[in-house]
Each structure stands twice: as structure tokens, then as C-alpha cells.
Amino acid sequence: MSALVQLAQAPRRSVHLDEGAVVDIREARLPDSVEISALIAPFAAQGVMLPKSAAQVAEAIDRYRVAVVGDRIVGSVGWRPVPPGTAEVVAFAVASEAQGRGVGGRLLDAILREVEAAGRDRVFAMTLRPALFERVGFRRGRHHEVPEKIRMDCVRCPRRVGCREILVLREPRTSGSGR
Ligand SMILES: CC(C)(COP(=O)(O)OP(=O)(O)OC[C@H]1O[C@@H](n2cnc3c(N)ncnc32)[C@H](O)[C@@H]1OP(=O)(O)O)[C@@H](O)C(=O)NCCC(=O)NCCS
């Protein structure tokens, strides 16, 4: 069995975080893929987000950001292109021991800057935590507003009937003045 497979199957060890622990946000690197996948796994098991294999993370690693304490990953977020000109926020998770300290908010800011730099000005997420997104200019919408997402994922999702996820969407401002 390869080292990568062994690591992929190992449960994530939690990090002790004291009050003064410094949490940095940085670009993700290929070797982070396994740890990101392990970070997401318990939340996926609880049904609050979709699972991501290390291979799935690896193939999009240049669109991920991580929160780190020393050499341990305590948070992740990524984006994926959804045609046309739209981006979806994915893999947004903070380890339970690091939650409620603003790490999620910082990750979200970082990925939104990245999405903007990539020239995508329409961003959405499917989430059970809409307030975090609403704080940075997202509004709640209806699932049919992102038909691309429905075609790509929802049609195959076992939880599509009675889906509890809330669509949050941020779009470019229109002038609205009519002049
Ligand atoms: C959603 C999630 C990523 C948020 O991460 P987080 O690091 O806890 O996020 P923040 O700390 O920035 O914000 C969480 C709350 O703590 C508050 N907070 C932020 N900084 C704080 C600080 N220094 N001290 C106390 N509270 C703080 C925020 O106001 C926020 O309040 P809210 O719950 O009313 O929205 C995290 O809870 C998670 O991984 N959940 C499970 C997976 C999931 O649901 N992912 C979302 C999929 S889209």
C-alpha cells in the first residue's frame, strides 16, 4: 500500500490551540491534499458538506487556500469554475478546535479575492451557514438561480429531495438607476 493511500485513510489528529496560537492563511500545495480531504471527512460524515477525496482536491489544488497553525492545516476553502463566468465556493471547513475565532471569515475573504482576480464576478455557495456569507455581501437565493450547479451536481445527489442547503449568491452590482 502506498504512503499516500495510508495517509488518506488515517483519521485527522486534532491540534491543540491555545489562545495565542497564530493562524496563517496561505495558498494550498499539492502535499496538502490528503490533509484537506481528512479535514473535510468528519463534516461530510455529518452530512453538512460534500466529501472530497485527496485526488479531487489535488486536481484543483491551485484554487485552494488553507489555514495553518505551524505545519498543521486547520481550515480549507476552494473555488471551482462554473460556466459561464461563475464560481462556486467549495470545501469550506474549519476544524472544530479552531472554529469561532474568525478563521472561516478570513478564509472566505481570501478565496473571494482569488475568485475576483480570476475575473469571475458571480459567486455562489450551497451552505447551512448562510450568515457568514451574508456578512460579505451574499444574498439568499433559490436553487433554480444556478441551473449550472443543478446540472453538474444536484441531479445526481442522493439528498436532492428535501435538500436543506441554502443558496447564497453574490453578483456584480447593476446601476439600477435606469438612466
Ligand atoms: C462554517 C465554518 C467553516 C465557519 O468557520 P469558523 O472559523 O468557525 O468561522 P468564523 O469564526 O469566521 O465565524 C463563525 C462565528 O464566530 C464568530 N466569530 C468570528 N471571530 C470571532 C472571534 N474572534 N471570537 C468569537 N467569535 C468570533 C463569527 O461572528 C461567526 O458567527 P456566526 O456563527 O453567528 O456566523 C465552520 O463552522 C465549519 O467548518 N463548519 C462545518 C462545515 C460547514 O458547515 N462548512 C460550510 C460549508 S459552505
The ligand as a MOL file (V3000), in Angstrom:
LIG
                    3D

  0  0  0     0  0            999 V3000
M  V30 BEGIN CTAB
M  V30 COUNTS 48 50 0 0 0
M  V30 BEGIN ATOM
M  V30 1 C -18.7010 27.1810 8.5920 0
M  V30 2 C -17.2820 27.1990 9.1780 0
M  V30 3 C -16.2750 26.9810 8.0480 0
M  V30 4 C -17.0230 28.5570 9.8540 0
M  V30 5 O -15.6920 28.5790 10.3400 0
M  V30 6 P -15.2980 29.4550 11.6250 0
M  V30 7 O -13.8230 29.5260 11.6790 0
M  V30 8 O -15.9940 28.9550 12.8130 0
M  V30 9 O -15.8760 30.8750 11.1680 0
M  V30 10 P -15.6990 32.2530 11.9580 0
M  V30 11 O -15.0030 32.0460 13.2500 0
M  V30 12 O -15.1080 33.2320 10.9990 0
M  V30 13 O -17.1810 32.6400 12.1930 0
M  V30 14 C -18.0140 31.7850 12.9920 0
M  V30 15 C -18.7190 32.5900 14.0300 0
M  V30 16 O -17.7920 33.0190 15.0150 0
M  V30 17 C -17.8580 34.4300 15.1410 0
M  V30 18 N -16.5010 34.9240 15.3770 0
M  V30 19 C -15.6370 35.3370 14.4360 0
M  V30 20 N -14.4930 35.7410 15.0110 0
M  V30 21 C -14.6470 35.5540 16.3350 0
M  V30 22 C -13.8060 35.7560 17.4560 0
M  V30 23 N -12.5560 36.2550 17.3400 0
M  V30 24 N -14.2840 35.4230 18.6690 0
M  V30 25 C -15.5290 34.9230 18.7880 0
M  V30 26 N -16.3640 34.7000 17.7650 0
M  V30 27 C -15.9300 35.0200 16.5470 0
M  V30 28 C -18.4200 34.9260 13.8510 0
M  V30 29 O -19.1090 36.1360 14.0550 0
M  V30 30 C -19.3480 33.8060 13.4340 0
M  V30 31 O -20.6240 33.9750 13.9920 0
M  V30 32 P -21.9120 33.2020 13.3890 0
M  V30 33 O -21.7990 31.7620 13.8310 0
M  V30 34 O -23.0550 33.9180 14.0050 0
M  V30 35 O -21.8540 33.3120 11.8970 0
M  V30 36 C -17.1220 26.1170 10.2530 0
M  V30 37 O -18.1210 26.2760 11.2370 0
M  V30 38 C -17.2340 24.7010 9.7040 0
M  V30 39 O -16.2490 24.1410 9.2420 0
M  V30 40 N -18.4320 24.0940 9.7920 0
M  V30 41 C -18.6450 22.7260 9.3660 0
M  V30 42 C -18.5690 22.5990 7.8550 0
M  V30 43 C -19.5050 23.5680 7.1490 0
M  V30 44 O -20.6710 23.7150 7.5050 0
M  V30 45 N -18.9520 24.2380 6.1200 0
M  V30 46 C -19.6920 25.2290 5.3420 0
M  V30 47 C -19.9810 24.6870 4.0080 0
M  V30 48 S -20.4150 26.0310 2.9000 0
M  V30 END ATOM
M  V30 BEGIN BOND
M  V30 1 1 1 2
M  V30 2 1 2 3
M  V30 3 1 2 4
M  V30 4 1 2 36
M  V30 5 1 4 5
M  V30 6 1 5 6
M  V30 7 2 6 7
M  V30 8 1 6 8
M  V30 9 1 6 9
M  V30 10 1 9 10
M  V30 11 2 10 11
M  V30 12 1 10 12
M  V30 13 1 10 13
M  V30 14 1 13 14
M  V30 15 1 14 15
M  V30 16 1 15 16
M  V30 17 1 15 30
M  V30 18 1 16 17
M  V30 19 1 17 18
M  V30 20 1 17 28
M  V30 21 1 18 19
M  V30 22 1 18 27
M  V30 23 2 19 20
M  V30 24 1 20 21
M  V30 25 1 21 22
M  V30 26 2 21 27
M  V30 27 1 22 23
M  V30 28 2 22 24
M  V30 29 1 24 25
M  V30 30 2 25 26
M  V30 31 1 26 27
M  V30 32 1 28 29
M  V30 33 1 28 30
M  V30 34 1 30 31
M  V30 35 1 31 32
M  V30 36 2 32 33
M  V30 37 1 32 34
M  V30 38 1 32 35
M  V30 39 1 36 37
M  V30 40 1 36 38
M  V30 41 2 38 39
M  V30 42 1 38 40
M  V30 43 1 40 41
M  V30 44 1 41 42
M  V30 45 1 42 43
M  V30 46 2 43 44
M  V30 47 1 43 45
M  V30 48 1 45 46
M  V30 49 1 46 47
M  V30 50 1 47 48
M  V30 END BOND
M  V30 END CTAB
M  END
